[in-house]
């Protein structure tokens, strides 16, 4: 990613403020100035700060009850889209505010961001087709790949994976898919995602507080984020060890699916859906939102809080869990907040050398590598790329004490 100098950011801001799109609106000029200055100062603005410092709302402002700031930001994105489609269509550098965030991103005009595809209803079927293509390619090449197993499959010989690969059960790969909704009466308004709405129940509760959203319903389509797709190729040798497997999204999985198959879940804490019950014994509380992502485990008072945003320097956490199913089946879960943790953790658990590190920490504490366990990784990264990874927490699971089924 090209680094944009401070002086260039100021020039871009000045050009936007003088444009026909912005020059007649002091409100959106002030909002844009605030966000760009925060970027220049390497700050991550929060919804509460914007409400106080830009719109003069009182200290009692509650984002959960007052969505006005999100509405202003949404309208600002529309103005930026209008500007870059008309006056600024020849600009070499583009200013973006990714959905769900308030951090301003400067990027080359020709770099298309995945998040923006979701805001264009005309791209829905393109996205779905692309995801189906990935699955089709996997299914087509998986059998020939079985006859060409190389050193990359050595990780499967580790005791952590051995039970899973030798099991005769069908493998169900569950990919976490994000929750989006739209106005059922006017779909041209586009697709919406709020960081704190991740299920039908969340949406129903939000509508109770905000009746103006009464016509909004869950989209009929599945949106699988990059986060859930990252480890698929890395874990492909695992699929090759299975005679039978399927790939499904977490949004449609029902309890019977969890009872009769070996399960491999890959996704985010925000798109667990029914899979959340498989973490009920471990996780006391999870917060998902802008500047407030955190994780608290049941057997610890410590709260693991994420720092920064994926677009800048930040930390992420990824949970690697192996538990027994109720009918001689196995369940593996790889769950993170962002792509950063998922990418680094999937590398870690498919590398024989780093897998041995997991074995060592458990053996040092328990005298053996337990059959079932929890392992929490802390990942530091920059611009969605992991830089360092370390084991932050690990614990042996006693199947007799596991009461989640």
Buried (B, 14 or more C-beta within 10 A) or exposed (E): EEEBEEEEBEEBBEBBBEBEBBEEBEEBBBBBBBBBBBBBEEEBBBBBBBBBEBBEBEEEBEBEEBBEBBEBBBBBBEBBBBBBEEBBEEBEBBBBBBBBBBBBBBBEEEEEEEBBBBBEBEBBEEBBEEBEEBBEEBEEEBEEBBEEEEEEBBBBEBBBBEBBBEBEBBBBBBBBBBBBBBBEEEEEEBBBBBBBBBBBEBBEEBBEEEEEBEEBBBBEBBBBBEBBBBBBEBBBBBBBBBEEBEBBBBBEBEEEBBEBBBBBBBBBBBBBBBBBEBBEBBBBEBBBBBBBBBBBBEEEEEEBBBEBBBBBBBBBBBBBBBBBBEEEBBBBBBBBBBBBBBBBBBBBBBBBEBBEEBBEEBEEEEEEBBBBBBBBBBBBBBEBEBEEBEBBBBBBBEEEEBEEE
